[in-house]
């Protein structure tokens, strides 16, 4: 199968679905990863993608994390108490569930990401299961609900940002969920959730609640707005399946240099080193293929063998001999469970989990 021609979508889906925050007001503070930053194993905080739904809240000096609900021993912990517990550091790739949304036609209403809503960091904090074990989870607890300090209005209702996880996920160790207070060895930057945030390896970014201030265990499934919004739907009246784990994706660092008029990349004839990153929250990435001719032929790339960081992206590289003319480059990831990136992307109303293969248009010119 060949890749279809790339074209920018022009229509917009029904605005009654998806995330309904003010796109214009928040666009300035939301930003993606420059693709050349894929060269870093760990993304510098200022280059890591950022998505905020409401305002960035101020962190009070007396910040405390409360743990309650269906527990035997409710807890209230300050930052010092959390930092005094044994710490864990995990390298985790975070990706927004709406990454690639702007490539869908019709385009769903929300942050118009292309493919840049991703980043990888070393997150340090306390394993959530340790805190829940100390609190004592009651046998009838079903979900663990996390509340951030960011606050806004959704569909006329004033609310905090809240998301829930099943108890089995929150108390498990594969992945090990963290209550994180450091990013790349330093305190969390404000835009990344200072002073506390949740890190759920392998799950899309909506689960990684920032500015975390409360954890509550419930005896019924959580059905708050942010929980209901992140579901795969074709029609507004269907319940849909929940958006959870990250599907496979490979990204290519565009080679050469940009031509801003044609929005293509310019290269010279001869050998070209191609490189990028690949990841999946479903299973480890086991193969990356590249194409130089728009999908008519695919060639295996060399994939970095690193079992140290299960939840982080992996580097891949390949070589290509450029010849004069126009070329369409792409990379495609496959994970250990056989999940592979599609060449044609199914549509859903929220624009979630769009892992269509990247297309990089390249013109090779003779000097």
N, C-alpha and C positions, 0 to 999 in steps of 0.2 A: 504494500500500500504506500502511496506517495502522500506527502504533506500537501494539504490544500494551500492555495495562495493566501497570504496574510492580508487582512483588511481590517481597518478600525471599525468597530461596531458603532452604529449611529442612533439606534433606538434605545429607549429606556423602559424597563419593566414597571409594572404597577407599584407605585410608591407605598402602598399599604402594607407591603411585606418587607422583611429584612430588618436591618438595623436603621432606626429612624432618627438618629441624631442629625444635627445640622451639618451637612457636608461642607458647606462653604466656611462656616465658623471654625471647624476643627481641622480643616485641611492644612492650615499653616503650621500646626504643631505636630501633625502626623507626617512621617517621612519614611522612605524606604532605604534599603541598602544599596549604595553604588556597586554595580556588578564587579568593578575592579577590586573591591574589598573582599571578594571571594578568595583572594590570594592568602588572606590571614586565616590561620587555624582557628584563632579566637578573634571575634569581631570587637574592635574598640567600641566602647559604649556610645560614643557620638555618632558612629556609623551604623550601629544596630538599628533595625527598624523600630519605629514607635507608632503605636496606635492608642489613643485615648478616646474614650467615649464621651466624657464630660470634662470638667475642669481638672487640672492637676491640683490636688488638695495640699494644704500646708500641713507639715508634720509637727505636731505639738511636742514640746520637750518631755511631757509626761506620758508619751504614747504607751498604751498597754494593749496586749492581745488577750481577748477573753475566749475561753473555751467552755461551752455549756450545752444546754439541751439534754439529750438523753445520755448523760454521763453520771457516774457515781460521785465524782469529785470535781466540781467546777473549778477552773483555773483562771487566774488573772496574772499575766506575766509581763514584766517590763523588758526592755531590750537587754539590759544587763543580765537578767535571769536566762534569757534565751541564749545569749552569747556565752554563758558559763557552761552550757551543756555541750557534750561531745559534738563536734561539727563534722559535716560531710560536704565535700565539694564534688559536683557533677558537671561535666561539660555537656551542655544540652543545646540543640538547635531548636529555636522557636520559629514558628511560621504562622502568620495570620490565616485564619480559616477562609478569608476572602481573597487571599493572594491569587492573582490571575482573573479577578472578577471583571476587570475592564475589557478583557478579551472576549467576553461572552456577548452574544447578540440574540435577543435584546439584552442590554446591560442592566443588571439589577441595581437598585438604588442603594448605595452605601459608599464607603471609601473606595475610589476607583483605582485599586491596585493593578499594576501590570504583572510583573513577576518578582518585584523587589522587596516584598514584605517578609523578610527572613533575616536571621542573624544567629550567631553561635557565641555563647559565653560560658565562663566557668562560674557557676552559681554555688555559693557557700551558705549553709544554714543548718537548721535542725530538722532531722527526718520527722515528718508529720506523724508517723506511726509511734514514735517515741512519746510525743506529746499526748496522743490519744490513749496510749497505754497508761500513762500517768493519770489521765482524767478518768479512765475506766469506762469503756464503751458499754452501754446497756445492750442486752441481747436483742431488744426490739428495734434498735437503731437501723435505719435503712439508708439514709443519705447524710452526707456531711456538707453543710452549707457554709460558704465562705463569703464574707461581706467586706468590701473595700470602702474606703473613706470617700471615694469619688461619688458624686451625687448629681442627679439631673432629672429630667422629665421625659418619659416615654409614653406616647399616646395619651397625653393628658394626665398621667399619674406620676407624682413625685416619688423618687425611689433612689436607693443606693445601688451600686453595681453588685450583683450577687450571682454566684454560680454554685452548683452542687456537684459532688462526686459520690458514686456509690461507696458504701463503707468498705467493701472489699478492695476497691482501688486505693482509697485513702489510707488503709491500714496495711497494705501489701508492700513488698519490697522489689517488685518487678512490674513497673518502675517504682523507684523509691521517691515518693513525693516529698518535696522540701518546703519548709517555711524559711525562705532565704532572706538574708540581710546583707549579703555582699555579692558584687558582680566583678569578676576579674580581679579579685583580691582587695577591692575597695568597697566602702559603703555604697549601697544602691544609689544611683543618681535619681533625682526627683522624678524624671520622666519614666524611669523604670521601676517605680514603686516605693521609693524611700518612705519609711524605714523598713517595711516588710512586704514581701510578696510571696505568692505561691508559685512553685515551679513543678509542673506535672510532665515529666519527660515523655516524649512520644505523642502528646496531645497538642491539638491546635491552641493558638494563643488565647482564645476566649476563656480557657480553663485556668490560666495562670493569673489569678486575681491579684491586682496590685493594690498598694496602700492597705494591706490586710489588717483589719482591726478586730474581727470577730469570727469565731468558728462555732457552729451550732449543729448538733446532731439531731435529726428528726426521725420520727417513727413512720412518716409517710414520704413518698417521693417528692422532691422539690420541684415546683412548677412555676417559678418566678419568670419574669420577662426575658432575661438573658438566657435562661435555660430553654424557654420555648422558642426563642428567635433563631437559635442555631440548630435547625433541623432541615433535612433535605426534603423539599416540597416542589411539586410541579404545579399544584393548584392551591389557592389560598385556604381552602376548607379542609385540606388533609392534614393529619397529624405529622406524618413524616418520620423518618429515622433520625436519631440524634447525630450531630456532628461530633466526632470524638478524636480518633487517631489520625495522624498525618499520613497521607498517601505518598507514594514515591515521587521524587522529583530530582532531576539533574539540571544544573545550570552551567552554562558556558560563559567564561569571561570573553567578551567580544574581542577578537584579535584586531591588530592594526590600529588605525586611528579613525575618528568619526568625520563624516561629511555631514554637516548640520543642515544643508539644503535638501539633500536626498534622504537623510536619516539612514544611511548605510555606513558600513565600515570599509575602509580602504586598506588594501594590503599590496605588497610587491610580489612578483612571481618568485617561487622557490619554496623551500621548506618552512612551514609555519607550525609552531608548537601551540597546541590547543590544550586548555586546562579548565577545570571547574570543580564543582562540589556536587555531591549527591547524598540524599538522605531519605529515610522512611521511618515513620513511627509504628509501622505494622510489623516489620522484621528488618534485619540488617540488609543493606544493599549488597547484592552479590555480583552485579554486572552493570556496566554502562556501555552503550553503543553510541557511535557518532555517525552522522551522515554529512556529506559535502555537496550532495546533489538533490536536496529537497526530498529525501526519503526514498529515492530509487534504489539506493544501496546503503547498507549499514555495516560498520566496521567496529570490532571490539576496542574499547579503550583500556588502558592500564589503570586498575583500581588500587588505591592505597590499601595495604593490608594492615589494619590497626584495630585490634580487638579491645583496646583499652577504654575507648569512649563509645559505648554502645549507642548512646542517644545523641551523638554528634554527627555532623556531616563528614563525608570522606572525600579526600582529594582524588581526582582522576586526571589522566593526561593522555593525549594522543598526538600523532603527527599527521600533517597534511601538506602535500605539495601543491601550492596554489598555481594556477594557470590563468592567463589573461581571460577576463570575462566576468559574468555575474554568477554568484554561488549562494546557496541557501544552506546554512549550517544549523545543525540541531544535535542535541544529546538526549539520550533516553535511558532512564534508570529502571532496573528490575530488582526486586528484593527476594529474600530467601523463601518467601511464601508464594512466589510466582506473580506478585502484583507488579504490573508494568505501566508506565505512562501511556495514556492513549494518544493516538494520532488525530482523533476527532473527539471533541470534548462534549459529554452530555451536559445539558443545561439544567439548572435548578433556580428557584426564585431568589434565593439568597446569594447565589454566585459562590457557593462554598466548595472547597476541595477541588478547585479547577487546576489540575496538574497536567494540562496539555503541554506537549513538548515545546520548548523554547525555539523561536526562529530568529536567526541572525543573518541578515542580508549583507553580503560581502561583495565588493567589486575589486577585482585584481587588475591593476593597471601596469602597463609597461613603463619603465622609467624613460 
